[in-house]
Amino acid sequence: MKTALLAGATGLIGSQLLDLLLAADDRYERVISIGRRTLPIQHPRLEQRIVNFDSLETERLRLIADDVFCCLGTTIRQAGSEEAFYRVDYSYVVKLAALLSGNFASQFLVVSALGADADSHIFYNRVKGEMETAVKQTTFRAIHIFQPSLLLGERPNPRFGERVAAAVLAVVGPLLIGPLRPYRAIRAATVAQAMLDAARQDGGGTRTYRSDEIAAGVARETAPGGGGRAGKSGTSVAA
């Protein structure tokens, strides 16, 4: 039996993933959730750790796990500035990866974003790309990077712009085919399920999953008479 560590359990994907991890009693004996506040949930296998991500290294001895799931992320509007956004979406994620790889965790699974590119002229995409580059330098046996498009799901405080974009994509989504398929909106629950599926593979190497590949992999898992889990070989899941 393994131990899972989840950072970002209050977010759209993280909250869905926490439910899945606690239900996966055939794999995880313990689930450690780290965050800035206590979650309104109790479970016999859940251990909640309140941490300050700015001084996360002081928690090193308490953060021992096999599989690390990182769903940390914010927006520039929520963070208040580009500097604050960078601290959450780059510094905290990279610090977590470095710390847990140093603690000999086996797998690191992280949510990035479609369009992540360290050379991008778009600040958001550049930060995500730089984060991916840094995470890839760590020494985990397996690194899984998930690049979802616009996320669909119930948020405690819905963002107006995302509500509008989701409504538009719900209409035009079926028209996004071929090279535009990755830009279809995707449900947060689908991404969470893909992360758990990837962890169950217990493979090795670094793999990147685009939004359409995440959706296709989960669809194969749930289809009647479907084949094996997504992404058993190669550097990404086949579309």
Long-range contacts (C-beta under 8 A, 24 or more apart in sequence): 1-27, 1-28, 1-29, 2-27, 2-28, 2-29, 2-65, 2-66, 2-67, 3-28, 3-29, 3-30, 3-31, 3-32, 3-64, 3-65, 3-66, 3-67, 4-28, 4-30, 4-31, 4-32, 4-65, 4-66, 4-67, 4-68, 4-69, 4-199, 5-31, 5-32, 5-33, 5-34, 5-63, 5-65, 5-67, 5-68, 5-69, 5-100, 5-105, 6-31, 6-32, 6-33, 6-34, 6-69, 6-71, 7-33, 7-34, 7-35, 7-68, 7-69, 7-70, 7-71, 7-72, 7-92, 7-96, 8-35, 8-70, 8-71, 8-72, 8-73, 8-111, 9-33, 9-35, 9-39, 9-71, 10-35, 10-37, 10-39, 11-71, 11-72, 11-73, 12-151, 12-153, 12-155, 12-188, 13-71, 13-111, 13-148, 13-151, 13-188, 13-191, 13-192, 13-195, 14-69, 14-71, 14-192, 16-153, 16-188, 16-189, 16-191, 16-192, 16-193, 17-69, 17-71, 17-192, 17-195, 17-196, 18-46, 20-192, 20-193, 20-196, 21-69, 21-196, 22-46, 24-196, 27-199, 27-200, 28-67, 32-63, 32-65, 34-59, 34-63, 53-88, 53-92, 53-95, 53-96, 54-87, 56-92, 56-95, 56-96, 56-99, 57-95, 57-99, 60-99, 60-102, 60-103, 63-99, 63-100, 63-103, 64-103, 64-105, 65-100, 65-103, 65-105, 66-105, 66-106, 66-107, 67-105, 67-106, 67-107, 67-109, 67-199, 68-96, 68-97, 68-100, 68-105, 68-107, 68-108, 68-109, 68-140, 69-109, 69-110, 69-195, 69-199, 70-96, 70-97, 70-108, 70-109, 70-110, 70-111, 71-110, 71-111, 72-96, 72-111, 73-111, 75-159, 76-123, 76-124, 77-159, 82-123, 85-124, 85-127, 86-127, 89-127, 89-128, 89-131, 90-127, 90-130, 90-131, 90-134, 93-131, 93-135, 94-131, 94-134, 94-135, 97-134, 97-135, 97-138, 97-140, 98-138, 100-140, 101-138, 101-139, 101-140, 105-140, 106-140, 106-141, 106-142, 106-202, 107-140, 107-141, 107-142, 107-143, 107-144, 107-199, 107-202, 108-135, 108-138, 108-140, 108-142, 108-143, 108-144, 109-143, 109-144, 109-146, 109-195, 109-198, 109-199, 110-135, 110-143, 110-144, 110-145, 110-146, 111-146, 111-148, 111-191, 111-195, 112-145, 112-146, 112-147, 113-147, 113-148, 114-147, 114-148, 114-149, 114-182, 114-183, 114-210, 114-211, 115-147, 116-147, 132-208, 136-206, 141-204, 142-201, 142-202, 142-203, 142-204, 142-205, 142-206, 142-207, 143-205, 143-206, 143-207, 144-195, 144-198, 144-199, 144-206, 144-207, 144-209, 145-206, 145-207, 145-208, 145-209, 146-191, 146-194, 146-195, 146-209, 146-214, 147-208, 147-209, 147-210, 147-211, 147-214, 148-186, 148-188, 148-191, 148-211, 148-214, 149-182, 149-183, 149-184, 149-185, 149-186, 149-211, 150-185, 150-186, 151-185, 151-186, 151-187, 151-188, 151-191, 152-185, 152-186, 152-187, 152-188, 153-187, 153-188, 153-189, 181-212, 181-239, 182-210, 182-211, 182-212, 182-213, 183-211, 184-211, 184-212, 184-215, 186-211, 186-214, 186-215, 190-214, 190-215, 190-218, 193-218, 193-221, 194-218, 194-230, 197-221, 197-229, 197-230, 198-229, 198-230, 198-231, 200-229, 201-229, 201-231, 201-232, 203-232, 205-235, 206-235, 207-231, 207-234, 207-235, 207-236, 207-237, 208-235, 208-236, 209-236, 209-237, 210-236, 210-239, 212-239, 213-237, 213-238, 213-239
